[in-house]
Amino acid sequence: MQRLYFTISILILTSLLAGCANFQPQEAKALEEYRMPTDVPAPVELIQTVEAEIASKIPPADCPVTTTGILSFEPPTPFTSSAPWEEFFWFGSNHLWTVLNDDGVWSGLPLNPDGYTQKIMWWSSLFNLPAESEPALVVSGRRLDGDAPPLRFYGATNASAKDIGEAMLTGVEFPSLGCWEVRGEYKKTSLTFVVWLAP
């Protein structure tokens, strides 16, 4: 009787192993069929879109953007010798200065129905925050590489923080993208710079 049970057990085990052996390749094949391809090249359209976006953020040769190293300036104490943020630099003179991007490009500005908005910060050794909650700072601008209405200026207010000290804050709106000359005027002092506005 024990031999009979042993023989039956061997036959059952052999049958199960044979079934497993037949099952594995089919399962592996089914999984392979659902595997996502990893070497599919990006569509040509996508590559062209990315290249166009990169190109649009490079100022053309005829746009004389103000970049780092042009008339380098160190503000008076207590301001630091370099701008408080990476990839920015101080630009101007003791009586009026601002902070600009190293590459002279402003991109990704908020867009509303009337144009692209930007906040520009200005500093001056003549600025006294307690006495000037609304500083007499005026900002204007014109497009250099095409016809466009002038920059819109929405007035000046103040700002104060540990990393920027006491500053004048202005809101402006550019009617279009392109090469723009921006001019600030404060207490008989003026400062002009050029930026490239990109999408």
DRENPA-3360 file (N, C-alpha, C; in nm, 2 decimals, always signed):
BEGIN
1 = MQRLYFTI = +0.08/-0.12/+0.00/+0.00/+0.00/+0.00/+0.09/+0.13/+0.00 ~ +0.20/+0.12/+0.08/+0.29/+0.24/+0.09/+0.35/+0.26/-0.05 ~ +0.38/+0.16/-0.12/+0.44/+0.17/-0.25/+0.34/+0.24/-0.35 ~ +0.22/+0.20/-0.33/+0.11/+0.26/-0.42/+0.10/+0.41/-0.39 ~ +0.10/+0.45/-0.26/+0.09/+0.59/-0.23/+0.21/+0.67/-0.28 ~ +0.33/+0.60/-0.27/+0.45/+0.66/-0.31/+0.45/+0.68/-0.46 ~ +0.41/+0.58/-0.53/+0.40/+0.59/-0.68/+0.31/+0.70/-0.72 ~ +0.19/+0.71/-0.66/+0.09/+0.81/-0.69/+0.14/+0.95/-0.67;
9 = SILILTSL = +0.22/+0.96/-0.55/+0.27/+1.09/-0.52/+0.38/+1.14/-0.62 ~ +0.46/+1.04/-0.67/+0.56/+1.07/-0.77/+0.49/+1.12/-0.90 ~ +0.39/+1.05/-0.94/+0.32/+1.09/-1.06/+0.25/+1.23/-1.05 ~ +0.19/+1.26/-0.93/+0.13/+1.39/-0.91/+0.24/+1.50/-0.92 ~ +0.35/+1.48/-0.85/+0.46/+1.58/-0.85/+0.52/+1.60/-0.98 ~ +0.53/+1.49/-1.06/+0.58/+1.50/-1.20/+0.49/+1.58/-1.28 ~ +0.36/+1.55/-1.27/+0.26/+1.63/-1.34/+0.26/+1.78/-1.31 ~ +0.28/+1.81/-1.18/+0.28/+1.95/-1.14/+0.40/+2.02/-1.20;
17 = LAGCANFQ = +0.52/+1.96/-1.19/+0.64/+2.02/-1.24/+0.63/+2.04/-1.39 ~ +0.57/+1.94/-1.46/+0.56/+1.95/-1.61/+0.47/+2.07/-1.64 ~ +0.36/+2.09/-1.56/+0.27/+2.20/-1.58/+0.34/+2.33/-1.56 ~ +0.42/+2.34/-1.45/+0.49/+2.47/-1.42/+0.59/+2.50/-1.54 ~ +0.66/+2.39/-1.58/+0.76/+2.41/-1.69/+0.69/+2.47/-1.82 ~ +0.57/+2.42/-1.84/+0.50/+2.47/-1.96/+0.44/+2.61/-1.94 ~ +0.41/+2.65/-1.81/+0.35/+2.77/-1.78/+0.45/+2.89/-1.78 ~ +0.57/+2.87/-1.74/+0.66/+2.99/-1.73/+0.69/+3.06/-1.86;
25 = PQEAKALE = +0.73/+2.99/-1.97/+0.75/+3.06/-2.09/+0.64/+3.14/-2.14 ~ +0.51/+3.08/-2.13/+0.39/+3.16/-2.17/+0.38/+3.29/-2.09 ~ +0.40/+3.28/-1.96/+0.38/+3.40/-1.87/+0.49/+3.50/-1.91 ~ +0.61/+3.46/-1.93/+0.72/+3.55/-1.96/+0.69/+3.62/-2.10 ~ +0.63/+3.54/-2.19/+0.60/+3.60/-2.32/+0.49/+3.70/-2.30 ~ +0.39/+3.67/-2.22/+0.28/+3.77/-2.20/+0.33/+3.90/-2.14 ~ +0.42/+3.89/-2.04/+0.48/+4.01/-1.98/+0.56/+4.09/-2.08 ~ +0.63/+4.02/-2.16/+0.72/+4.09/-2.26/+0.63/+4.17/-2.36;
33 = EYRMPTDV = +0.51/+4.11/-2.39/+0.42/+4.18/-2.48/+0.37/+4.31/-2.43 ~ +0.36/+4.32/-2.29/+0.31/+4.45/-2.23/+0.43/+4.54/-2.19 ~ +0.55/+4.50/-2.21/+0.66/+4.59/-2.17/+0.66/+4.72/-2.26 ~ +0.68/+4.84/-2.19/+0.68/+4.96/-2.27/+0.82/+4.98/-2.34 ~ +0.82/+5.02/-2.46/+0.95/+5.04/-2.53/+1.02/+5.16/-2.47 ~ +1.15/+5.14/-2.46/+1.24/+5.24/-2.40/+1.33/+5.32/-2.50 ~ +1.33/+5.27/-2.62/+1.42/+5.33/-2.72/+1.35/+5.40/-2.83 ~ +1.22/+5.45/-2.80/+1.15/+5.52/-2.91/+1.20/+5.66/-2.91;
41 = PAPVELIQ = +1.24/+5.71/-3.03/+1.29/+5.85/-3.04/+1.18/+5.95/-3.02 ~ +1.22/+6.07/-2.97/+1.12/+6.18/-2.96/+1.07/+6.22/-3.10 ~ +0.94/+6.26/-3.11/+0.89/+6.31/-3.24/+0.97/+6.43/-3.28 ~ +0.98/+6.44/-3.41/+1.05/+6.55/-3.47/+0.99/+6.68/-3.43 ~ +0.85/+6.69/-3.42/+0.78/+6.81/-3.38/+0.82/+6.85/-3.25 ~ +0.84/+6.76/-3.15/+0.88/+6.79/-3.02/+1.02/+6.85/-3.01 ~ +1.11/+6.79/-3.08/+1.25/+6.84/-3.09/+1.25/+6.98/-3.15 ~ +1.17/+7.01/-3.25/+1.17/+7.14/-3.31/+1.11/+7.24/-3.22;
49 = TVEAEIAS = +1.01/+7.20/-3.14/+0.95/+7.30/-3.04/+1.05/+7.34/-2.94 ~ +1.12/+7.24/-2.88/+1.22/+7.27/-2.78/+1.33/+7.36/-2.84 ~ +1.38/+7.33/-2.96/+1.48/+7.41/-3.02/+1.43/+7.55/-3.04 ~ +1.31/+7.57/-3.08/+1.25/+7.70/-3.10/+1.24/+7.78/-2.97 ~ +1.20/+7.71/-2.86/+1.20/+7.78/-2.73/+1.33/+7.82/-2.68 ~ +1.43/+7.74/-2.70/+1.57/+7.78/-2.66/+1.62/+7.90/-2.74 ~ +1.59/+7.89/-2.88/+1.64/+8.00/-2.96/+1.57/+8.13/-2.93 ~ +1.44/+8.13/-2.89/+1.37/+8.25/-2.86/+1.42/+8.32/-2.74;
57 = KIPPADCP = +1.49/+8.25/-2.65/+1.55/+8.31/-2.53/+1.69/+8.36/-2.55 ~ +1.74/+8.36/-2.67/+1.88/+8.41/-2.70/+1.86/+8.54/-2.77 ~ +1.91/+8.65/-2.70/+1.89/+8.78/-2.77/+1.96/+8.79/-2.90 ~ +1.90/+8.85/-3.00/+1.97/+8.86/-3.13/+2.08/+8.96/-3.12 ~ +2.17/+8.96/-3.22/+2.29/+9.04/-3.22/+2.26/+9.19/-3.22 ~ +2.14/+9.22/-3.28/+2.11/+9.37/-3.28/+2.03/+9.42/-3.16 ~ +2.02/+9.33/-3.06/+1.96/+9.38/-2.93/+2.07/+9.39/-2.83 ~ +2.11/+9.51/-2.80/+2.23/+9.53/-2.70/+2.19/+9.52/-2.56;
65 = VTTTGILS = +2.16/+9.40/-2.52/+2.11/+9.37/-2.38/+2.22/+9.41/-2.28 ~ +2.17/+9.45/-2.16/+2.26/+9.49/-2.05/+2.29/+9.36/-1.98 ~ +2.42/+9.32/-1.98/+2.45/+9.19/-1.91/+2.56/+9.22/-1.80 ~ +2.59/+9.12/-1.73/+2.68/+9.13/-1.62/+2.82/+9.16/-1.67 ~ +2.89/+9.25/-1.60/+3.02/+9.30/-1.65/+3.02/+9.43/-1.72 ~ +2.90/+9.47/-1.76/+2.89/+9.60/-1.82/+2.87/+9.71/-1.72 ~ +2.97/+9.80/-1.70/+2.97/+9.90/-1.60/+2.94/+9.84/-1.46 ~ +3.02/+9.75/-1.42/+3.00/+9.68/-1.30/+3.00/+9.78/-1.18;
73 = FEPPTPFT = +2.91/+9.76/-1.09/+2.88/+9.85/-0.98/+2.87/+9.79/-0.85 ~ +2.93/+9.84/-0.75/+2.91/+9.80/-0.61/+2.84/+9.90/-0.53 ~ +2.72/+9.87/-0.48/+2.64/+9.97/-0.41/+2.71/+10.01/-0.27 ~ +2.67/+10.12/-0.22/+2.73/+10.16/-0.09/+2.68/+10.07/+0.02 ~ +2.75/+10.08/+0.14/+2.70/+10.00/+0.25/+2.57/+10.06/+0.30 ~ +2.48/+9.98/+0.36/+2.51/+9.84/+0.40/+2.48/+9.73/+0.30 ~ +2.47/+9.76/+0.17/+2.43/+9.66/+0.07/+2.56/+9.58/+0.04 ~ +2.53/+9.45/+0.01/+2.64/+9.36/-0.03/+2.70/+9.40/-0.16;
81 = SSAPWEEF = +2.82/+9.36/-0.19/+2.89/+9.39/-0.31/+2.83/+9.32/-0.43 ~ +2.77/+9.21/-0.41/+2.70/+9.14/-0.52/+2.55/+9.13/-0.49 ~ +2.47/+9.11/-0.59/+2.33/+9.10/-0.58/+2.29/+8.99/-0.49 ~ +2.17/+9.00/-0.42/+2.14/+8.90/-0.32/+2.09/+8.77/-0.38 ~ +2.07/+8.76/-0.51/+2.02/+8.64/-0.57/+2.12/+8.59/-0.68 ~ +2.12/+8.45/-0.70/+2.21/+8.40/-0.80/+2.16/+8.43/-0.94 ~ +2.26/+8.45/-1.03/+2.23/+8.48/-1.17/+2.17/+8.62/-1.19 ~ +2.20/+8.71/-1.09/+2.16/+8.85/-1.10/+2.28/+8.94/-1.07;
89 = FWFGSNHL = +2.28/+9.06/-1.11/+2.39/+9.15/-1.08/+2.33/+9.29/-1.06 ~ +2.41/+9.37/-0.98/+2.37/+9.51/-0.96/+2.41/+9.59/-1.08 ~ +2.33/+9.70/-1.11/+2.36/+9.78/-1.23/+2.31/+9.92/-1.20 ~ +2.40/+10.02/-1.22/+2.37/+10.16/-1.20/+2.48/+10.24/-1.13 ~ +2.43/+10.33/-1.04/+2.52/+10.42/-0.97/+2.47/+10.44/-0.83 ~ +2.54/+10.51/-0.74/+2.50/+10.53/-0.61/+2.36/+10.60/-0.60 ~ +2.34/+10.69/-0.69/+2.21/+10.76/-0.69/+2.09/+10.68/-0.74 ~ +2.12/+10.58/-0.82/+2.01/+10.50/-0.87/+2.06/+10.37/-0.93;
97 = WTVLNDDG = +2.02/+10.26/-0.88/+2.06/+10.13/-0.94/+1.95/+10.03/-0.93 ~ +1.97/+9.92/-1.00/+1.87/+9.81/-1.00/+1.94/+9.68/-1.00 ~ +1.86/+9.57/-1.02/+1.92/+9.44/-1.03/+1.87/+9.37/-1.15 ~ +1.96/+9.31/-1.23/+1.93/+9.25/-1.36/+1.97/+9.11/-1.37 ~ +1.91/+9.04/-1.46/+1.96/+8.90/-1.49/+2.09/+8.90/-1.56 ~ +2.18/+8.81/-1.53/+2.31/+8.80/-1.59/+2.31/+8.80/-1.74 ~ +2.21/+8.73/-1.80/+2.21/+8.72/-1.94/+2.13/+8.82/-2.02 ~ +2.07/+8.92/-1.94/+1.99/+9.02/-2.00/+1.85/+8.98/-2.06;
105 = VWSGLPLN = +1.80/+8.86/-2.01/+1.68/+8.81/-2.06/+1.57/+8.80/-1.95 ~ +1.45/+8.85/-1.99/+1.34/+8.83/-1.90/+1.24/+8.73/-1.98 ~ +1.22/+8.62/-1.92/+1.13/+8.52/-1.99/+1.02/+8.47/-1.89 ~ +0.91/+8.42/-1.95/+0.81/+8.37/-1.87/+0.73/+8.47/-1.79 ~ +0.73/+8.59/-1.83/+0.65/+8.70/-1.76/+0.50/+8.67/-1.76 ~ +0.43/+8.71/-1.65/+0.29/+8.69/-1.66/+0.22/+8.77/-1.77 ~ +0.13/+8.70/-1.84/+0.07/+8.76/-1.96/-0.08/+8.79/-1.93 ~ -0.12/+8.91/-1.95/-0.26/+8.95/-1.94/-0.31/+9.00/-2.07;
113 = PDGYTQKI = -0.44/+9.04/-2.09/-0.48/+9.09/-2.22/-0.41/+9.21/-2.28 ~ -0.35/+9.29/-2.19/-0.28/+9.41/-2.24/-0.13/+9.40/-2.25 ~ -0.07/+9.28/-2.21/+0.07/+9.27/-2.22/+0.14/+9.19/-2.12 ~ +0.27/+9.20/-2.10/+0.35/+9.12/-2.01/+0.39/+9.21/-1.89 ~ +0.36/+9.16/-1.77/+0.39/+9.24/-1.65/+0.52/+9.20/-1.59 ~ +0.58/+9.30/-1.52/+0.71/+9.28/-1.45/+0.72/+9.37/-1.34 ~ +0.78/+9.33/-1.23/+0.81/+9.41/-1.12/+0.96/+9.44/-1.12 ~ +0.99/+9.57/-1.11/+1.13/+9.61/-1.12/+1.17/+9.68/-0.99;
121 = MWWSSLFN = +1.27/+9.64/-0.92/+1.32/+9.70/-0.80/+1.43/+9.80/-0.83 ~ +1.43/+9.91/-0.75/+1.53/+10.01/-0.77/+1.58/+10.05/-0.63 ~ +1.71/+10.10/-0.63/+1.77/+10.14/-0.50/+1.83/+10.28/-0.53 ~ +1.85/+10.36/-0.42/+1.92/+10.48/-0.43/+1.97/+10.52/-0.29 ~ +2.09/+10.58/-0.29/+2.14/+10.64/-0.16/+2.06/+10.76/-0.12 ~ +1.98/+10.81/-0.21/+1.89/+10.93/-0.18/+1.75/+10.88/-0.12 ~ +1.72/+10.76/-0.13/+1.59/+10.71/-0.09/+1.58/+10.70/+0.06 ~ +1.47/+10.75/+0.11/+1.45/+10.74/+0.26/+1.31/+10.69/+0.28;
129 = LPAESEPA = +1.30/+10.56/+0.32/+1.17/+10.49/+0.32/+1.07/+10.56/+0.42 ~ +1.11/+10.59/+0.54/+1.01/+10.65/+0.63/+0.94/+10.78/+0.57 ~ +1.02/+10.85/+0.49/+0.97/+10.98/+0.44/+0.91/+10.96/+0.30 ~ +0.93/+10.84/+0.23/+0.89/+10.82/+0.09/+0.82/+10.69/+0.08 ~ +0.70/+10.68/+0.13/+0.62/+10.56/+0.11/+0.58/+10.54/-0.04 ~ +0.57/+10.65/-0.11/+0.55/+10.64/-0.25/+0.65/+10.73/-0.32 ~ +0.77/+10.67/-0.35/+0.88/+10.75/-0.41/+0.85/+10.81/-0.54 ~ +0.91/+10.92/-0.57/+0.89/+10.99/-0.69/+0.98/+10.93/-0.80;
137 = LVVSGRRL = +0.96/+10.81/-0.83/+1.03/+10.73/-0.93/+0.94/+10.71/-1.05 ~ +0.99/+10.74/-1.17/+0.92/+10.73/-1.29/+0.99/+10.63/-1.38 ~ +0.92/+10.53/-1.44/+0.98/+10.44/-1.53/+0.91/+10.45/-1.67 ~ +0.99/+10.45/-1.77/+0.94/+10.45/-1.91/+1.02/+10.35/-1.99 ~ +0.97/+10.32/-2.11/+1.04/+10.22/-2.20/+0.99/+10.22/-2.34 ~ +1.08/+10.18/-2.43/+1.04/+10.17/-2.57/+1.10/+10.05/-2.63 ~ +1.03/+9.99/-2.73/+1.08/+9.88/-2.80/+1.18/+9.92/-2.91 ~ +1.29/+9.85/-2.92/+1.40/+9.89/-3.01/+1.40/+9.82/-3.14;
145 = DGDAPPLR = +1.33/+9.70/-3.14/+1.34/+9.62/-3.27/+1.20/+9.61/-3.34 ~ +1.11/+9.70/-3.32/+0.99/+9.70/-3.39/+0.89/+9.80/-3.33 ~ +0.78/+9.82/-3.40/+0.68/+9.91/-3.35/+0.60/+9.85/-3.24 ~ +0.58/+9.93/-3.14/+0.49/+9.88/-3.03/+0.46/+10.00/-2.94 ~ +0.35/+10.00/-2.88/+0.32/+10.12/-2.78/+0.43/+10.12/-2.67 ~ +0.44/+10.23/-2.61/+0.55/+10.24/-2.50/+0.51/+10.16/-2.38 ~ +0.61/+10.13/-2.30/+0.59/+10.05/-2.18/+0.49/+10.13/-2.09 ~ +0.40/+10.05/-2.02/+0.31/+10.12/-1.93/+0.37/+10.11/-1.78;
153 = FYGATNAS = +0.36/+10.22/-1.71/+0.41/+10.23/-1.58/+0.30/+10.25/-1.48 ~ +0.30/+10.17/-1.38/+0.19/+10.17/-1.28/+0.22/+10.23/-1.15 ~ +0.32/+10.31/-1.14/+0.36/+10.38/-1.02/+0.46/+10.31/-0.93 ~ +0.51/+10.37/-0.83/+0.61/+10.32/-0.74/+0.56/+10.31/-0.60 ~ +0.61/+10.21/-0.53/+0.58/+10.19/-0.39/+0.72/+10.15/-0.33 ~ +0.71/+10.10/-0.21/+0.84/+10.06/-0.14/+0.84/+9.92/-0.10 ~ +0.96/+9.87/-0.07/+0.98/+9.73/-0.02/+1.10/+9.73/+0.07 ~ +1.09/+9.64/+0.17/+1.20/+9.63/+0.27/+1.21/+9.49/+0.32;
161 = AKDIGEAM = +1.33/+9.44/+0.32/+1.36/+9.30/+0.37/+1.50/+9.29/+0.40 ~ +1.54/+9.19/+0.47/+1.68/+9.17/+0.52/+1.77/+9.16/+0.40 ~ +1.74/+9.08/+0.30/+1.83/+9.06/+0.19/+1.84/+9.18/+0.09 ~ +1.73/+9.26/+0.08/+1.73/+9.37/-0.01/+1.74/+9.51/+0.05 ~ +1.73/+9.52/+0.18/+1.74/+9.65/+0.25/+1.61/+9.73/+0.21 ~ +1.62/+9.86/+0.20/+1.51/+9.94/+0.16/+1.52/+9.97/+0.01 ~ +1.41/+9.94/-0.06/+1.41/+9.95/-0.20/+1.28/+10.02/-0.25 ~ +1.28/+10.06/-0.38/+1.16/+10.12/-0.44/+1.11/+10.01/-0.54;
169 = LTGVEFPS = +0.98/+9.98/-0.54/+0.93/+9.87/-0.62/+0.83/+9.93/-0.72 ~ +0.85/+9.90/-0.85/+0.76/+9.95/-0.95/+0.70/+9.84/-1.03 ~ +0.58/+9.86/-1.08/+0.51/+9.77/-1.17/+0.50/+9.82/-1.31 ~ +0.54/+9.74/-1.41/+0.54/+9.79/-1.55/+0.47/+9.68/-1.63 ~ +0.43/+9.72/-1.75/+0.37/+9.63/-1.85/+0.42/+9.65/-1.99 ~ +0.47/+9.54/-2.05/+0.53/+9.55/-2.18/+0.42/+9.50/-2.28 ~ +0.38/+9.59/-2.38/+0.28/+9.55/-2.48/+0.32/+9.43/-2.56 ~ +0.45/+9.40/-2.58/+0.49/+9.29/-2.67/+0.62/+9.24/-2.62;
177 = LGCWEVRG = +0.66/+9.12/-2.67/+0.79/+9.07/-2.65/+0.89/+9.14/-2.74 ~ +1.02/+9.11/-2.72/+1.12/+9.18/-2.81/+1.23/+9.25/-2.73 ~ +1.29/+9.34/-2.80/+1.41/+9.41/-2.74/+1.36/+9.54/-2.68 ~ +1.37/+9.56/-2.55/+1.32/+9.68/-2.48/+1.42/+9.76/-2.41 ~ +1.42/+9.89/-2.43/+1.50/+9.98/-2.35/+1.41/+10.04/-2.23 ~ +1.46/+10.03/-2.11/+1.39/+10.07/-1.99/+1.47/+10.18/-1.93 ~ +1.40/+10.28/-1.88/+1.46/+10.40/-1.82/+1.39/+10.44/-1.69 ~ +1.47/+10.45/-1.59/+1.42/+10.50/-1.46/+1.47/+10.63/-1.42;
185 = EYKKTSLT = +1.39/+10.72/-1.37/+1.43/+10.85/-1.33/+1.38/+10.88/-1.19 ~ +1.48/+10.93/-1.11/+1.45/+10.95/-0.97/+1.54/+11.07/-0.92 ~ +1.48/+11.17/-0.87/+1.56/+11.29/-0.81/+1.67/+11.33/-0.90 ~ +1.64/+11.37/-1.02/+1.73/+11.42/-1.12/+1.84/+11.32/-1.16 ~ +1.82/+11.20/-1.13/+1.91/+11.09/-1.17/+1.84/+10.99/-1.26 ~ +1.90/+10.94/-1.37/+1.84/+10.85/-1.45/+1.93/+10.72/-1.47 ~ +1.86/+10.61/-1.51/+1.93/+10.49/-1.54/+1.86/+10.42/-1.65 ~ +1.94/+10.37/-1.75/+1.88/+10.31/-1.87/+1.95/+10.17/-1.89;
193 = FVVWLAP = +1.87/+10.07/-1.92/+1.92/+9.94/-1.95/+1.83/+9.88/-2.06 ~ +1.88/+9.77/-2.12/+1.81/+9.70/-2.23/+1.79/+9.55/-2.19 ~ +1.67/+9.50/-2.21/+1.64/+9.36/-2.19/+1.58/+9.30/-2.31 ~ +1.60/+9.17/-2.32/+1.53/+9.09/-2.42/+1.41/+9.02/-2.36 ~ +1.29/+9.05/-2.40/+1.17/+8.98/-2.35/+1.14/+8.86/-2.43 ~ +1.14/+8.74/-2.37/+1.12/+8.61/-2.44/+1.00/+8.55/-2.38 ~ +0.94/+8.45/-2.46/+0.82/+8.38/-2.41/+0.84/+8.31/-2.28;
% end
